[in-house]
Amino acid sequence: MNHAWKRLQVEGVDVWIDMAASAQDTAREVRRALGQGEVSGVRTGPARSADELRQSCDLLRPLHRASEGVRGLVSVPLPAPPAPASPGAAEWWVARARELREAVGRPNLVVRLSVDAADPATLRGLFALGTPLEVAGVRSVGQYERAATALLAALDGATRVASFISFDVAGVDHPVDARLDLIGSDEAKALRGRAGLAAARLAHREHDVVFSSARWGALAAAGAPEPRLLWLTGGFPLYRAAHVTQELVTRGTATAMTLAAGRALEESGTICGDRVWRHYADAERTLAYLDWFGISVESLARRTLRVPGTPAPPAAPEPPGVAPAESRLPPGRSGHTAQGASTAARRPGSRRPLAPA
């Protein structure tokens, strides 16, 4: 068993295998990991056959039943529509989801659609099918807020299926780092590799805000499962992916990684408690620094939205001898600070970090 994955589970983080991010994961390795109960879900690319999807779903069915449908899931991307935002788009997405579910025939199949298609009408239609779903392609706090609000509007008291919003951390870092490299100053270089973690942490804060509303309280009382944040790190080099995974440990979330990144996490990672909620203030400062350089994570997220299921562009490895990106700060700036007084209330059951960041 991968002991790093076990530690993540102890910290309240579900582990998913991200087959959509790598073509190197073999069916045998995936079956071994699933069969040993090390993971809670699988994300696949669009090329998987119905037979392959059924096999993955069947391996996870016991966990799906035991968790009352919130774990043991297999996420598959829906095909992109011929004309985005065309009239009848909701009906188009629902029809494709129905076709996929009928072809696979398993209740733990999750349909995945892009955040730009996740309007309340579409999500409501998918929930009406009893279809677990994943809203993918989120790369900014604003995109997360829109996706979470749409999910909240689509939910009703009868909803009993799981839902996820996946945050592509590497998809934030790649375009931001490219612009910082063009600027080229020491201050700009000090910000490389920090935008993704900052945006992801603030998306988590936004999650707490959206799902602490009176509307959500009524839905939760009626038995609706809370949508969950799913961190994606597949676009990073292996050890960078392991670092980002341990920096986004917080109870009630899930993290998707390749099997190779999971091995890197076991070799070099340190899972030591919550690393998200206490870093909101530092995350705000990072985005403010980027704004000073004229770099907007929100604007870049709108430009780089891509079809779910396709991997991020490969990242260049860190140069040898360079300190981890999280530790490189602009000159004259201090490190992480404690959570500010304006931070949103955390969800019940979350825990204080076991060790300082």
Residue, then its C-alpha position, 0 to 999 in steps of 0.5 A: m500500500n502507498h503509505a502517503w495515500k493512507r496518510l492523506q486518507v487519515e487527513g480526510v483527503d480522498v485519493w483518485i488516480d488521474m489516468a487522464a493526465s498520463a498515458q503511462d498508467t497501465a491497466r494492471e497497475v490501476r487494478r492493483a491500486l483499486g483492488q487494494g482499496e488505496v484510492s477512492g476514484v479514477r479520472t479517465g480520458p475520452a479514449r476508454s472503452a465501455d468495457e474498460l470503464r465497466q471494469s474500473c466501476d466494478l472494482l470500485r462498486p464495494l466502496h461506492r455502496a459502503s460510502e452511500g455513493v460519495r466515493g468509489l467513482v469513475s469520472v469520464p469526460l463528455p464529448a464537446p458539443p459542436a457549437p458551445a453555448s448554442p440553443g438547447a445546449a443543456e438538452w445536448w449535454v443531458a442526452r450525451a450523459r444518458e447515452l454514456r450511462e446506458a453504454v456503461g450501465r454502472p451507477n458509480l460512473v461520473v460524467r465530466l463537463s467543462v466549467d464553461a458548460a456548467d450552467p444551472a439548467t445543464l447541471r439540473g438536467l444531469f442531476a435529474l438523471g441521477t448522474p454524479l458529475e464533475v465540473a472541470g477546467v477551473r483555474s481561478v477563484g472567479q471560475y470556482e465561485r461561478a461553478a459552485t454557485a451554479l451547482l448550488a442553484a441546480l441542487d434540490g432536496a431530492t438530490r442524492v448523487a455526488s458532485f465535484i469541482s476540479f481545480d487544475v493547479a498546473g493550469v494556473d501555473h503554466p501561463v502565469d510562469a510564462r509571463l513571469d519569465l518574460i518579465g525576467s526580474d528577480e522579483a518576478k522569478a520569485l513568484r514562479g510556481r506560486a500562483g496555482l497554490a494561491a488560487a487553489r487555496l482561495a478557491h477553497r475559501e470561496h467553497d466555505v463561503v458558498f456552502s455556508s449559506a442558508r440555502w445550502g443548510a436546508l439542502a444539507a438537512a434534506g440529505a444532499p451531499e456537499p460538492r467537493l473540491l478535487w485538486l488536479t496536479g497531473g500537469f506538473p513534473l512528478y516531484r512538483a506534483a507531490h509537493v503541490t499535493q502535500e500543500l493542498v491537504t485539507r479535510g473534505t477534499a479529494t486529490a487526483m494524481t498519476l500513479a508515478a506522482g503517487r510514488a514520488l509523494e511516498e518517496s519525498g512527501t510529508i503529509c503533516g496536517d491541514r496546509v490550506w486554511r491558514h495560508y489564505a492571507d499569503a495567497e491573497r498577497t501572491l495574487a496582489y504581487l501578480d497584479w502589480f506585474g500586470i498578470s491577472v489569473e482570472s483573465l488567463a483562466r478565461r483564455t486557457l480554458r480547454v476541453p476536459g480530459t485533455p492533459a495540460p501542457p508539460a511543465a519544464p522541470e525545476p532547474p537544479g539547485v533552485a529552492p521549492a517555488e513555495s519558498r521563493l518570495p519577492p525580496g524584502r517579503s516575509g513568509h506565510t502568515a497566520q489566518g486573518a480575521s476576515t477568513a471565512a468560517r471553516r466547515p465542521g470537522s476540519r482540523r488545525p495543522l499538525a505542524p506549521a507550514 
